[in-house]
Amino acid sequence: ENMPLVFCFIHPVCDTPPWEPPQNLRPLDVLAEAVPPDGSAVGVRVMQVQGARGLQLSAAAPHALSFPASRIFFRCDLFPEEFSIVVTLKVPSLPPKKNEYLLAVVAEERDSLLLGLRYSPTQLHFLFLSEDGAGAWQTRVSFRSPALVDGQWHVLVLAVSEGSFSLTTDCGPAVDIMADMPFPATLSVRGARFFIGSRRRTKGRFTGLVRQLVLLPGSDATPRLCPCVNPELAVLSIPAILRGLTGKPEDNEVLKYPYETDMKVTLGPRPPCTKAEDAQFWFDASRKGLYLCVGSEWVSVLAAKERLDYVEEHQSLFTNSETLGIEVFVIPETGLFVATANRKTTSAIYKWTDGKFASYQDIPTHQAQSWRHFTIGKKVFLAVANFEPNEKGQEFSVIYKWSQRRLRFTPYQRVPTHSARDWEAFEVAGEHFLAVANHREGDNHNIDSVIYKWNPGTRLFEANQTIATSGAYDWEFFTVGPYAFLAVANAFNGTSTRLQSNLYVRLGGSFQLFQSFLTFGAADWEVFHIGERVFLAVANSHRYDVEMRVQNDSYVINSVIYELNVTAQTFVRFQEIRTCSALDWEFFSVGEDYFLVVANSFDGNTFSVNSIIYRWQGYEGFVAVHSLPTFGCRDWEAFRTAAGSYLVYSSAKEPLSRVLKLRTG
């Protein structure tokens, strides 16, 4: 799995490498980097044609199918001098002079093409930027008649070594070109971005199907693929969503591809879905939806407009103790999980198994407040925010790393914290960060919270910036265009919950104050987008001042939704919603509808308080549509599986969390 330093090319999942022979180099799946594991990118369709699955990208925005070059050029920003590009594609016939891009590496700041692979009806073109003292120019190496536009699957291997360029099609004889201009030994991709199926713009967008797009540094990939029984579908590496043929999807896979098969369609009321009906269709005329029987469930393949009808209890999840926070996440090729942050000395991880969460792993914690899942390259991490010190009086929170060998999370790094409430993980310009919300140190709530930065050399998080906070409860990261923002929920300054919670913007390598908001025991920020509009909602929990006598109605206060005014470059108050000691907001969508659910925890008299789902209704804002009985509700998470959409909430007052299913009609 290691990459040789001679190529100045290190992938983030690799250890510091010794030299290894080129045949041991690992292929880098460029297509998998650009498309989510479940293929759920907007505008991307998974299609099965001629017995193989591929991705149709033509409806996706170019930037949606891109990623920063720094994600794979991790320690060095030079493109390897020797490499292969492997492509499996199926292309339609094209007009005589039309060109379509399969891959482009673009220097974003100057919109300059550093490297590209495109094809026309009669040629395959490999382009790269050449430079010398006199300036820079585009070099093009063209291979004639690759016979691509015949509507069949084909595997292309382009091998580059200095001035030698070789193209192999379907494991056939190689076509070699010795070019006057060699591929540059020092092609810098700093600040560049990989674009899949485009050259960063709509013109020249790829209209066919792509199944494989792999970069193999340091060697010719042909010997790894050929000979092959099925050479037009030879595989070096393909995304998980494209593996295998038809059948029951994994627990967490959403069925998104049409089938080429003998089609039997049942009309009328909902029929049974058993082994006898497997791979058969049912058309629901009343809802104008087409469904496929997969396993024992009807899965929508051509959906009518899906609308939330009602909410029903799906599972009572009994936990080790009261649960303060929950985190739902997916580990590719492994499954869907939920981590519970429990009040006592053991927190737990549950895996979605046969349609419900089942106990999977217990982890020792110290009054855990929350979990945060994040990835760095192919590494999967889970960070816990511990509120109390351990038995030895040591106070720290812990980052755990997923072990693919043991299929468990193992301790990776301890981080000193002070009554930590929350972790936020984020990435800026290819660099990875973790922000911890330190709530108090002893009785002092006015302390620093810390932003940590991943050091790829030591492979550890190191303190990068401190920010003064007051009883910090939550961090929320988001981006607007090229700008990165970080919002902190300040809950208590030692005397009052009435204080400023702040929004910071990253400028010049650090976060600087952008805007302040008056909040009352702020416990959570939730950012969400509706179309081009950007909203920021704060959960206000309590109105309290040491000089004021506590009143029961001090918990029933307004939480606020703000909207970004782009012209004024500030967030302005959009809507106030009456809440009962709100501790969390969760935004989710069903079909074309958008929703917010609030965690109402206490009304001054009882913890048995209804939490409310609000639906977006345009000019009216968010309108209450469902009232959900909850007890000491602390946190909400929304998630989807092949079987539908769900909500899960945790209770800070009883060892019981509940999974709710969103029924649509």
WOPE-V911991 format. One record per backbone hydrogen bond with DSSP energy under -0.5 kcal/mol. NH is the residue of the N-H (numbers start at 1). CO is the residue of the C=O. If there is no record, write none. Layout:
# WOPE-V911991
nh->NH co->CO
nh->NH co->CO
This chain:
# WOPE-V911991
nh->7 co->4
nh->8 co->5
nh->9 co->4
nh->12 co->71
nh->14 co->11
nh->24 co->21
nh->25 co->22
nh->28 co->215
nh->29 co->27
nh->30 co->28
nh->30 co->213
nh->31 co->213
nh->33 co->29
nh->34 co->30
nh->35 co->31
nh->39 co->36
nh->44 co->41
nh->45 co->56
nh->46 co->256
nh->47 co->45
nh->47 co->54
nh->48 co->258
nh->49 co->47
nh->49 co->52
nh->52 co->49
nh->53 co->242
nh->54 co->47
nh->55 co->210
nh->56 co->45
nh->57 co->55
nh->57 co->208
nh->59 co->43
nh->60 co->57
nh->64 co->61
nh->65 co->61
nh->65 co->62
nh->66 co->63
nh->67 co->194
nh->69 co->192
nh->71 co->68
nh->72 co->69
nh->73 co->69
nh->74 co->10
nh->74 co->72
nh->78 co->8
nh->79 co->187
nh->83 co->160
nh->84 co->216
nh->85 co->158
nh->86 co->214
nh->87 co->156
nh->88 co->212
nh->89 co->154
nh->90 co->209
nh->91 co->148
nh->91 co->152
nh->98 co->95
nh->100 co->119
nh->101 co->204
nh->102 co->117
nh->103 co->117
nh->104 co->195
nh->105 co->115
nh->106 co->104
nh->106 co->193
nh->107 co->112
nh->108 co->106
nh->108 co->191
nh->111 co->107
nh->112 co->107
nh->114 co->105
nh->114 co->112
nh->115 co->105
nh->116 co->127
nh->117 co->103
nh->118 co->125
nh->119 co->100
nh->120 co->123
nh->124 co->143
nh->125 co->118
nh->126 co->141
nh->127 co->116
nh->127 co->125
nh->128 co->139
nh->129 co->114
nh->130 co->137
nh->132 co->135
nh->135 co->132
nh->137 co->130
nh->139 co->128
nh->141 co->126
nh->142 co->140
nh->143 co->124
nh->145 co->122
nh->150 co->148
nh->151 co->91
nh->154 co->89
nh->156 co->87
nh->156 co->154
nh->157 co->168
nh->158 co->85
nh->159 co->157
nh->159 co->166
nh->160 co->83
nh->161 co->164
nh->162 co->81
nh->164 co->161
nh->165 co->177
nh->166 co->159
nh->167 co->175
nh->168 co->157
nh->170 co->155
nh->170 co->168
nh->172 co->169
nh->175 co->167
nh->176 co->174
nh->177 co->165
nh->179 co->163
nh->179 co->177
nh->182 co->180
nh->183 co->162
nh->187 co->184
nh->188 co->186
nh->189 co->77
nh->192 co->189
nh->193 co->106
nh->194 co->67
nh->195 co->104
nh->196 co->65
nh->197 co->102
nh->197 co->195
nh->199 co->201
nh->205 co->202
nh->206 co->197
nh->209 co->90
nh->210 co->55
nh->211 co->88
nh->212 co->88
nh->214 co->86
nh->215 co->28
nh->216 co->84
nh->216 co->214
nh->217 co->215
nh->218 co->82
nh->219 co->216
nh->221 co->219
nh->224 co->221
nh->225 co->221
nh->225 co->222
nh->226 co->222
nh->231 co->228
nh->233 co->230
nh->234 co->231
nh->242 co->239
nh->243 co->240
nh->253 co->250
nh->255 co->253
nh->261 co->259
nh->263 co->261
nh->266 co->281
nh->274 co->272
nh->277 co->274
nh->278 co->274
nh->278 co->275
nh->279 co->293
nh->280 co->277
nh->281 co->264
nh->282 co->291
nh->283 co->266
nh->284 co->282
nh->284 co->289
nh->285 co->283
nh->287 co->284
nh->288 co->284
nh->289 co->284
nh->290 co->302
nh->291 co->282
nh->292 co->299
nh->293 co->280
nh->294 co->292
nh->294 co->297
nh->296 co->294
nh->297 co->294
nh->299 co->292
nh->299 co->297
nh->301 co->290
nh->302 co->290
nh->309 co->663
nh->310 co->663
nh->312 co->661
nh->314 co->659
nh->315 co->659
nh->317 co->315
nh->317 co->657
nh->318 co->316
nh->319 co->655
nh->323 co->651
nh->323 co->654
nh->324 co->322
nh->324 co->341
nh->325 co->341
nh->327 co->339
nh->329 co->337
nh->331 co->335
nh->332 co->330
nh->334 co->331
nh->335 co->331
nh->337 co->329
nh->338 co->350
nh->339 co->327
nh->340 co->348
nh->341 co->325
nh->342 co->340
nh->343 co->322
nh->347 co->363
nh->348 co->340
nh->349 co->361
nh->350 co->338
nh->351 co->358
nh->352 co->336
nh->353 co->351
nh->353 co->356
nh->356 co->353
nh->358 co->351
nh->360 co->349
nh->361 co->349
nh->363 co->347
nh->365 co->345
nh->367 co->344
nh->368 co->342
nh->368 co->344
nh->369 co->385
nh->370 co->385
nh->372 co->383
nh->374 co->381
nh->376 co->379
nh->379 co->376
nh->381 co->374
nh->382 co->400
nh->383 co->372
nh->384 co->398
nh->385 co->370
nh->386 co->384
nh->387 co->366
nh->387 co->367
nh->388 co->366
nh->390 co->394
nh->393 co->390
nh->396 co->394
nh->397 co->415
nh->398 co->384
nh->399 co->413
nh->400 co->382
nh->400 co->398
nh->401 co->410
nh->402 co->380
nh->403 co->408
nh->404 co->402
nh->407 co->403
nh->408 co->403
nh->410 co->401
nh->412 co->399
nh->413 co->399
nh->415 co->397
nh->417 co->395
nh->420 co->386
nh->421 co->437
nh->422 co->437
nh->424 co->435
nh->426 co->433
nh->428 co->431
nh->431 co->428
nh->433 co->426
nh->434 co->452
nh->435 co->424
nh->436 co->450
nh->437 co->422
nh->438 co->436
nh->439 co->418
nh->439 co->419
nh->440 co->418
nh->441 co->444
nh->444 co->441
nh->445 co->443
nh->447 co->445
nh->447 co->469
nh->449 co->467
nh->450 co->436
nh->451 co->465
nh->452 co->434
nh->452 co->450
nh->453 co->462
nh->454 co->432
nh->455 co->460
nh->456 co->454
nh->459 co->455
nh->460 co->455
nh->462 co->453
nh->464 co->451
nh->465 co->451
nh->467 co->449
nh->469 co->447
nh->471 co->439
nh->471 co->445
nh->472 co->438
nh->473 co->489
nh->474 co->489
nh->476 co->487
nh->478 co->485
nh->480 co->483
nh->483 co->480
nh->485 co->478
nh->486 co->504
nh->487 co->476
nh->488 co->502
nh->489 co->474
nh->490 co->488
nh->491 co->470
nh->491 co->471
nh->492 co->470
nh->493 co->496
nh->497 co->544
nh->498 co->544
nh->499 co->497
nh->499 co->519
nh->501 co->517
nh->503 co->515
nh->504 co->486
nh->505 co->512
nh->506 co->484
nh->507 co->505
nh->507 co->510
nh->510 co->507
nh->512 co->505
nh->514 co->503
nh->515 co->503
nh->517 co->501
nh->519 co->499
nh->519 co->517
nh->521 co->497
nh->522 co->490
nh->523 co->539
nh->524 co->539
nh->526 co->537
nh->528 co->535
nh->530 co->533
nh->533 co->530
nh->535 co->528
nh->536 co->562
nh->537 co->526
nh->538 co->560
nh->539 co->524
nh->540 co->538
nh->541 co->520
nh->541 co->521
nh->542 co->520
nh->543 co->554
nh->544 co->542
nh->546 co->495
nh->548 co->545
nh->554 co->551
nh->555 co->552
nh->557 co->555
nh->557 co->579
nh->559 co->577
nh->560 co->538
nh->561 co->575
nh->562 co->536
nh->563 co->572
nh->564 co->534
nh->565 co->570
nh->566 co->564
nh->569 co->565
nh->570 co->565
nh->572 co->563
nh->574 co->561
nh->575 co->561
nh->577 co->559
nh->579 co->557
nh->581 co->555
nh->581 co->579
nh->582 co->540
nh->583 co->599
nh->586 co->597
nh->588 co->595
nh->590 co->593
nh->592 co->306
nh->593 co->590
nh->595 co->588
nh->596 co->614
nh->597 co->586
nh->598 co->612
nh->599 co->584
nh->600 co->598
nh->601 co->580
nh->601 co->581
nh->602 co->580
nh->603 co->606
nh->609 co->607
nh->609 co->630
nh->611 co->628
nh->613 co->626
nh->614 co->596
nh->614 co->612
nh->615 co->623
nh->616 co->594
nh->617 co->621
nh->620 co->617
nh->621 co->618
nh->623 co->615
nh->625 co->613
nh->626 co->613
nh->628 co->611
nh->628 co->626
nh->629 co->627
nh->630 co->609
nh->632 co->607
nh->633 co->600
nh->634 co->650
nh->635 co->650
nh->637 co->648
nh->639 co->646
nh->641 co->644
nh->642 co->251
nh->644 co->641
nh->645 co->662
nh->646 co->639
nh->647 co->660
nh->648 co->637
nh->649 co->658
nh->650 co->635
nh->652 co->632
nh->653 co->631
nh->656 co->654
nh->657 co->317
nh->658 co->649
nh->659 co->315
nh->660 co->647
nh->660 co->658
nh->661 co->312
nh->662 co->645
nh->663 co->310
nh->663 co->661
nh->665 co->307
